[in-house]
């Protein structure tokens, strides 16, 4: 092997959150030695969070899956498959053998053919796509729908911003961020709700903080004090499960005080008069309702103040999973868009709507059809498939027999883990494409190692619809995800005509012209650092809805939903919430800055993992007298392992916050099937728990 001591600097895009920062990798001897951002980086602004800077050790990790693995018990149950690939099998460990890619895809194709022939195509489902490039996500859903003839494909948007897509499409016709990050500097007021932005999306937070420092124009609404409140004019801590209540109250104030934009309403929206009547007659929409909510009485005055400032200024709203991961997540997003429609705070510079996406390509996976109800470009699917939670039900009752999992650790990051584990055991075949042996691989019959984002070419779409064309920082002999799918398709007798990622992407532009007609590789290469925001034709589109909304008639719509008291609010009203008891705490979940999602990548970086090698439970300092330093959390669905407790004055009494990065904590066993009524996104942001002292 030739040793090359030359240090190369290669531009690409960060592999972590939905911010989608431009990066430069410094590479020596085919190994990343440093990652930084250039000062003129359009997304990064020359800055990266600690994950972007230091979270690259995983690429060269010894734990990477370098050869396909096949479970020994699978081969024993399938002697015909074993006989066909026998000469390619090599010993590995007590559970698996290894083989080459050709043998692994032969085994997978044979088993999938058998299942399809025996049970029908819709006995198969596919989950994944948000961590890989658009080319692979598109190929993934196409394999499911066309080769396997199953409508059951989904991605991890199901557990994050599916309600944002639903809520925004219902009201303004497009389920994506309306403005570029740079437009934050043109805003005169900013509302952040349900987002721990400084830890989950720190490079966006940099811009918010810049404006807040200059103009004192920030409101933060959450169930706890996040780090961003240091810069907030309004630190609005609310009860659990009250987002819709708060947002409807803001609408009430704007309507009651007649500080809405009548011209915008008349020219750009429909149904306002009916919406106005419902809000004004809503018994829960008047902020005076909080006079009876002990511990939150201050909201009676604070909510109107936020509403007034939002209405009379060019304003932007940012939200995260603290909005979407609720029973009424979709309705809460609709309530957010109502505020923008009433005040004209959408479709212009310095005013808009920004859902803060979690995964590096969850926007892209949805855009290219990794959803059970949409094809690429958000065309309605001819047959609507099952959403992931409903796939789990179908596994348990025997309707689904096989799972193809691509980069989504569903036995860790989804809700009701105990139920999912039972479902996995009922399947006849599980195939996983991954970088590492994540939790889901405990149930895999075949595991195929693939390239990471830093080893391949492909399109990634960030939270503001910005397409970035990645290029490899290092070379790898592993396949890209779409290359594995190509082999599977061909072994079914199909014609996967594409030879390069550019070929695959060209097909995406052809089948989704309304979004990507002008997004050819040569243009994305030319604008690699800047990126391009869809829809892309001759030019890209930094700001959506300048003239019309992307609805059938071009008008924005109001979809009213009345808040229904429940959970913590109802207990406070009933005078049985504040008590000295280990039962009846309310728990929410979230990320910390140094770790990411299921931590499969970040836990391999010593700089990131050294202080955060376990999940931490935060509790109110006022509850220290009844809580110990170590506890277990329990619900009717399951219980966590032992968690360390950190007491804080940023947490309200009888409420708790926990991270979910480590599978060993089993935090997601606590959550059941309660979910958004439209899109089945789990209620991760509120569950009533019992604390067991250790």
Secondary structure, DSSP 8 states (H G I E B T S, - for coil): ------EEEEEEE-SSBTT--EEEEEEETTEEEEEE--TT-TTTTT---HHHHHTTGGGG-TTS--SEEEEHHHHHH-HHHHHHHGGG-EE-SSSEEEE-HHHHHHHHHHHHHHHHHHH-GGGEEEEE-SSS-HHHHHHHHHIIIIIS----EE-GGGGTTHHHHHHHHHHHS--S--S-GGGGGG-SEEEEES--HHHHSHHHHHHHHHHHHHH--EEEEESS--GGGGG-SEEEE--TT-HHHHHHHHHHHHHHTT-S-HHHHHHHEE-HHHHHHHHHT-TT-SGGGGGGSTT-TTHHHHHHHHHHHHHHS-EEEEE-HHHHSSTTHHHHHHHHHHHHHHHT-SSBTTBEEEE---BTTHHHHHHTT-SSSB-TTS-B-SS----HHHHHHHHHTTS--EEEEES--HHHHSS-HHHHHHHHHH-SEEEEEESS--GGGGG-SEEEEB--GGGS-EEEE-TTSEEEEE--SS--SSB-HHHHHHHHHHHTT------SHHHHHHHHHHHTHHHHTT--HHHHHHTTTT-EESS-SSS--SSS-SSS-SSTTS-EE---------HHHHHHHTT-SS-S-SEEEEEEEE--TT--TT-TTGGG-HHHHTT-SS-EEEEEGGGTTT--SEEEEE-SS-B---EEEEEETTS-TTEEEEE---GGG-GGGS--S-B-TTT--B-TT-EEEEEEE-
